């Protein structure tokens, strides 16, 4: 492992393989939670399920005790107009809600970080469109990543895809700017930031051994956000619903490797015509 300018951490292939172990645990935990989401389930119950699965898998929750004030849970569970960092608790999910679940785990000192947004029962067409656009924008970001490229090549691809998509109500999607993707490795949040908007060709070079978490946060309305009284939960300023998808990925000489996807991202990357770089 080495460090580049601005504290960017470059991992060896063996260290990336260790990140894959953490990434798989995160991916498996999120799939478990996806299956557990249903009307009547509390966000606290999802949190307990996540912590048990992470610890049973030999990991430690990344989020628990993180920051100031210390985050009090294993996952972030953000419902409807909550964009990110929602604190799990007694809230019961209702039919028609959407819930964004962000999860991180540490295994042998290496971090994995990923998120998804899940419909609760039957959701509106607008909510389905929001989730589809947000998830696809993330994958378009991966598709734009090349060894020798720049971080904002990813940012530009995310923004361009979102801007190209019709809004269900004739308006425009809000791309949250105050919160971004990030480098990841021996710490959950590292340089460089990975914005979800901007010109291509800027920022650090994309090189072998760099691991990044790409995470679009998109709303049905305003890009502006508010911090709630718990000092963690981020909501949309106008009350519009939000979706959040995230994966940790790296680049190898063969292509893109999504460390937190169960299949390494192979199926979706092949659909997009992008070389798969995993083992």
ZAMARGU-4260 file (C-alpha; in steps of 0.2 Angstrom, whole numbers, plus 5000, padded with zeros to 4 digits):
<rodrens>
0) 5000/5000/5000 | 5006/5018/4996 | 4999/5035/4997 | 4998/5048/4983 | 4996/5067/4984
5) 4981/5073/4994 | 4981/5057/5005 | 4975/5045/4991 | 4977/5027/4996 | 4984/5015/4983
10) 4981/4996/4988 | 4991/4981/4982 | 4982/4967/4973 | 4982/4957/4989 | 4975/4971/4999
15) 4961/4974/4986 | 4957/4955/4988 | 4955/4958/5007 | 4943/4973/5003 | 4933/4961/4992
20) 4930/4950/5008 | 4923/4965/5017 | 4913/4970/5001 | 4905/4953/5000 | 4899/4954/5018
25) 4891/4971/5015 | 4883/4965/4999 | 4876/4949/5007 | 4870/4959/5022 | 4861/4971/5010
30) 4853/4957/5000 | 4847/4950/5017 | 4839/4967/5022 | 4831/4968/5004 | 4822/4952/5008
35) 4817/4958/5025 | 4809/4974/5020 | 4790/4973/5021 | 4775/4984/5028 | 4776/4983/5047
40) 4794/4980/5049 | 4803/4993/5059 | 4820/5001/5054 | 4827/4995/5070 | 4823/4977/5066
45) 4832/4979/5050 | 4847/4986/5060 | 4848/4972/5072 | 4847/4960/5057 | 4862/4969/5049
50) 4873/4969/5064 | 4870/4951/5068 | 4874/4946/5050 | 4890/4957/5050 | 4896/4950/5066
55) 4892/4932/5061 | 4902/4935/5045 | 4918/4940/5055 | 4915/4959/5053 | 4913/4974/5063
60) 4900/4987/5058 | 4908/5003/5051 | 4895/5015/5055 | 4892/5010/5074 | 4900/5024/5084
65) 4906/5033/5069 | 4908/5052/5069 | 4902/5066/5081 | 4889/5063/5089 | 4893/5045/5087
70) 4881/5036/5075 | 4871/5024/5086 | 4867/5010/5073 | 4874/4998/5061 | 4865/5004/5046
75) 4857/5021/5040 | 4839/5018/5036 | 4832/5033/5027 | 4813/5033/5022 | 4805/5043/5009
80) 4811/5061/5010 | 4826/5056/5020 | 4840/5057/5009 | 4854/5048/5019 | 4860/5045/5037
85) 4843/5041/5044 | 4844/5033/5061 | 4835/5016/5063 | 4823/5014/5077 | 4804/5011/5081
90) 4798/5018/5064 | 4787/5005/5055 | 4788/5004/5036 | 4772/5007/5027 | 4765/5001/5011
95) 4771/5013/4997 | 4786/5019/5006 | 4804/5018/5000 | 4819/5015/5011 | 4837/5018/5007
100) 4848/5007/5017 | 4867/5011/5018 | 4878/4998/5026 | 4897/4997/5030 | 4908/4983/5037
105) 4926/4981/5042 | 4935/4964/5040 | 4953/4962/5045 | 4955/4981/5045 | 4947/4984/5027
110) 4931/4993/5023 | 4916/4989/5012 | 4902/5002/5009 | 4886/5000/4999 | 4868/5006/4999
115) 4852/5002/4990 | 4834/5009/4990 | 4820/4996/4992 | 4802/4998/4989 | 4790/4994/5003
120) 4775/4984/4995 | 4767/4993/4981 | 4775/5010/4977 | 4771/5024/4965 | 4777/5025/4947
125) 4786/5041/4952 | 4795/5031/4966 | 4800/5017/4954 | 4806/5029/4941 | 4817/5038/4955
130) 4825/5022/4960 | 4828/5016/4942 | 4837/5032/4937 | 4847/5033/4953 | 4853/5015/4952
135) 4857/5016/4933 | 4866/5032/4936 | 4878/5023/4948 | 4882/5010/4935 | 4885/5023/4921
140) 4898/5030/4933 | 4907/5014/4934 | 4905/5012/4915 | 4915/5028/4913 | 4929/5023/4923
145) 4946/5019/4915 | 4964/5017/4921 | 4972/5033/4917 | 4956/5043/4917 | 4950/5055/4931
150) 4938/5054/4945 | 4926/5067/4938 | 4924/5056/4922 | 4913/5046/4934 | 4904/5062/4941
155) 4900/5068/4923 | 4893/5051/4918 | 4882/5050/4933 | 4875/5068/4930 | 4873/5066/4911
160) 4863/5050/4914 | 4851/5058/4927 | 4849/5074/4916 | 4845/5063/4901 | 4830/5054/4909
165) 4812/5061/4909 | 4805/5066/4926 | 4788/5057/4930 | 4780/5074/4933 | 4788/5084/4920
170) 4801/5092/4931 | 4819/5088/4934 | 4828/5076/4946 | 4838/5084/4960 | 4856/5079/4961
175) 4862/5081/4979 | 4878/5091/4979 | 4882/5092/4997 | 4886/5073/4999 | 4897/5063/4988
180) 4906/5047/4985 | 4923/5044/4992 | 4939/5034/4993 | 4939/5019/5004 | 4951/5007/5011
185) 4959/5006/5028 | 4946/5020/5033 | 4928/5021/5027 | 4930/5039/5021 | 4946/5044/5012
190) 4951/5056/4998 | 4946/5059/4985 | 4928/5064/4985 | 4918/5058/4970 | 4904/5071/4966
195) 4889/5066/4957 | 4890/5081/4945 | 4903/5090/4936 | 4915/5091/4921 | 4925/5076/4916
200) 4944/5075/4916 | 4947/5082/4933 | 4953/5076/4950 | 4965/5062/4954 | 4969/5049/4941
205) 4961/5033/4941 | 4974/5020/4944 | 4976/5002/4949 | 4974/5000/4968 | 4962/5015/4970
210) 4946/5010/4978 | 4931/5022/4977 | 4913/5022/4983 | 4901/5029/4970 | 4884/5034/4977
215) 4872/5045/4968 | 4858/5053/4979 | 4844/5059/4969 | 4827/5067/4973 | 4811/5070/4964
220) 4813/5089/4967 | 4826/5100/4975 | 4844/5096/4976 | 4845/5106/4993 | 4845/5097/5009
225) 4842/5100/5028 | 4850/5092/5043 | 4837/5086/5056 | 4838/5089/5075 | 4847/5072/5078
230) 4862/5079/5069 | 4863/5065/5057 | 4847/5063/5046 | 4847/5072/5030 | 4831/5077/5022
235) 4826/5085/5006 | 4823/5104/5008 | 4806/5103/4999 | 4800/5086/5006 | 4803/5077/4989
240) 4807/5059/4990 | 4825/5053/4988 | 4834/5037/4982 | 4852/5032/4986 | 4862/5018/4978
245) 4881/5014/4981 | 4894/5002/4978 | 4913/5001/4981 | 4923/4997/4966 | 4941/4997/4959
250) 4949/4995/4942 | 4961/4981/4937 | 4970/4979/4920 | 4955/4969/4914 | 4941/4981/4919
255) 4929/4986/4932 | 4927/4976/4948 | 4913/4980/4960 | 4919/4974/4977 | 4902/4975/4986
260) 4891/4967/4972 | 4889/4948/4975 | 4894/4944/4957 | 4907/4958/4956 | 4896/4968/4945
265) 4899/4956/4930 | 4881/4954/4924 | 4877/4973/4924 | 4894/4978/4917 | 4892/4965/4903
270) 4874/4972/4899 | 4883/4989/4897 | 4897/4982/4887 | 4910/4986/4900 | 4925/4974/4903
275) 4923/4965/4919 | 4939/4966/4930 | 4936/4954/4944 | 4944/4937/4947
</rodrens>
